[in-house]
Amino acid sequence: MNFAVFCSGQGTNLQAIIDAVRQKRLKARLALVVCDNPKAFAISRARRASIPVAVFDPKDFPSKKEMESAMIRELSARKIGLIALAGYMRILSDGFVRRYRNRIINIHPALLPAFKGGQAIKDAIQYGVKVTGPTVHFVTEEVDGGPIILQEACPVKDNDTEKTLLARVHKLEHKLYPEAIGLFARGKLTVRGRKVIVK
């Protein structure tokens, strides 16, 4: 199966996926890295690993619709069967999500449905929870609202800062995300309403 990773920044989850493919822990082909930020370090990671990169800078397109149309053409040309969002900081349109229904996944640094949005680590610390952790889920039209594939708990320590907690959550993400992609690639995931059945 060919899959694509969408990134906007550092690409730490991208690197974990690249490593998993290289070490044959993930038996799927990372055929494309898509980035909306031409300065993202994720691009360097992909090029170092000889993975094709497609940069879709919103400034180069008159509208979101035209940008997504160009993305769809690139994904189709490379026969992409799964899209993995890894720190991709743009919300995909409902039309794009519907086109790839149950073929887009995302990783979020909180135990959904708690702490949706872009400040999940900060929100968890401020709320005073004792446990948080990453969630891999299918992407739907509702942001951070799709059916959950995998989750893993991470204790929150009394002296945690955003930086220390994020580091521990990231470590779990780097294990969980390649595992979820592998399950999809092997046909082990079935979506039934809000539930994802892992065979």
N, C-alpha and C positions, 0 to 999 in steps of 0.2 A: 504493500500500500504506500502510495506517495502522500506525504503530508507537508503542510506549510506551517511555519511559526510566524506570528505577527508580533513585532516588538516596537517600542518607542524609545527605549533608554539603554541602560547598562547591559541588559541581556543575560543576567545571571541564570535565569531559568532556561534560556536558550542554550547556555553553555552546559548545563546539566543534561539537557536533552541530547546535545551533540556528543557528550561523553558517553551517554547510555547507548547511543547508536554505534559509536566507535567500538565500545566494549562488548557489543552484541547482546547487551541486556535488553535492548529495545529493538525488536525485529520489524522495522519499518523504515522507509526511505525518506529522510528529510530532504525534500526536493526543492524547497524554496524558503527563503526568509523574506518577509514583507515588512517594510519599515516606513513610517510616515515622517521620520525625522532624519534628514541627511547627515546630521552630526552624531547620531546615536552610536555608542560604542558597540552595540549589538552587531552593527554592520561589519566592524573589524573582526569580531569573533567568527561571524559566518564566512568571511573571505579567507580567514586563516585556515578554516576547515574545508575550503574549496566548495562551499555551498552557494548556489546562485542567490543573488540578492536583487529584489525589486524595490526601489524607493518610490513611494507615492506621496510626494510632498503636496499638501493641500493648496499651497501657493501656486502650484503649477496647473491647477484645474479651476475652471469657472464655477463649478458647483460640486457638492458632495456626490450627487448622483453620477456626474461624469467621472469623478475619481473612482467610485466604486465600480462603474462599468469597465473602466480600464483594469481594475484589480480582477474582476471576474474573467476578463479575457485572458489575463496572465495565468490565473488559477486553472482555467479550462485547458489552456495550451499545455500545461504541465500535469494534467490529469490528477489534480489534487483531490484526495478522498476525505481529508480531515484538515480543519484549520484549528491550530492551538494558539490562543491568545496568551502572550507571556509579557505582561507589562505594556500592553498596547493601550494607549491612553485616549483613543477615540471611540465613541459609541457608534457601532455599526447601525445602519438604517434598518427599519423593520423589513423592508423589501430584501435586503441582503441576507438578513437572518433567516427569513422564510425560504429563500432560495437554497440555503445550506442547512435546512432544518435537521437537527440532531447530528450535524457534522461540524459544528463549531463548539469547542470547549474552552473553558477559562479556568485560571487558578486565582483564588481570592484568599488574602491572608487573614481570614476569620472563619469561624464555624457558622456558616450561613444556616438559617436566615438572620443571625445576629450580625450587626455592624456591617451593613452594606455600604458601598461607596468607597471613595478614595482615601479615607482616613481611618481604616479599620484598626490598625495597631494603636493609634492614638486614642480612638474611641474605646477600645477594650481596656486600656490602662485607666482612662478617666472614669469609666463605669465601675471599675474595681472588680472585674471578673477574676476568678481563680484559674480559669482554663480558657484558652483560645486555640487557634491552630488553623492550618490551611484547608480549603475546600476546592475540589475540582468539580465543576458542574457544566452541564450543557448550557449553551447560550440561547436565551429566548428574547422576545421583544422587551421583557421586563429586566432592567439592569440588575445583575446579581440575583436573578430570581428563577433561574432554570433548574431542572432536576439535578439532584446531587449524585455524583459518581463515587467519589471517595472523600473521606475526611480523616484528619489525624489530630489528636489532642496534643496541646503544648501547655504545660503549667505556666501560669503567670506568677513570677516571684515578687515579693513585697518591694524589693529594691530595683525592679526592672525599669529601664527607660525605654523610650521608643526604639532606640538603637539596639539595645541588648535583646529586647523581645523580638524585634524584626529579624535579627541574626539567627535566632533559634527557629523562628517560623520558616525562614528561608531554607534552613537546613532540611526541614521536613518537606517543604515544597519541592526541593531538588530531588528527593526520593519519590514523592507521590506523583509528580506530573509525568515523568517517563513511564511509570507503572500504569497510569490511566490511559496514556496514548497506546501502550502495548495491549491493554485489554480491548480497546476499540479496534486496533489493527487485527486482532485475533478473533473478532466477532463475538466477544464475550459480554457485550453490553446490550441490554434490551430496555427500551423506555416504555413504561406503562403508566400513563398519566404523569403524576409527580414523582413516581418511583423509577429508579434505575436498578434493574435486576442484573447482578454480576454472576454470570454462569461459572 
